């Protein structure tokens, strides 16, 4: 019910947003000239899908799947390494 009460300016696919690794936030240009922002942590724990602009009152809803969120390089490579180790173990 709370989601219906929030008036959003637009709905934006996560693929259309930029990710700032330093700040750990997704950003998208706002019509006011600033950028909508939403923290990666909010999207990871699914607590929030609303990106807000710090300069005006506009908000957007971020459309995304958990598996499409940014992951650190080491974390992104880990499943491949584990898979390779498993294949070696099976072959032996």
Secondary structure as UniProt FT lines:
FT   HELIX           2..5
FT   STRAND          10..13
FT   HELIX           14..16
FT   STRAND          18..20
FT   TURN            21..24
FT   STRAND          25..29
FT   TURN            31..32
FT   STRAND          35..39
FT   HELIX           40..44
FT   TURN            45..46
FT   STRAND          50..53
FT   STRAND          59..63
FT   HELIX           66..68
FT   HELIX           73..91
//
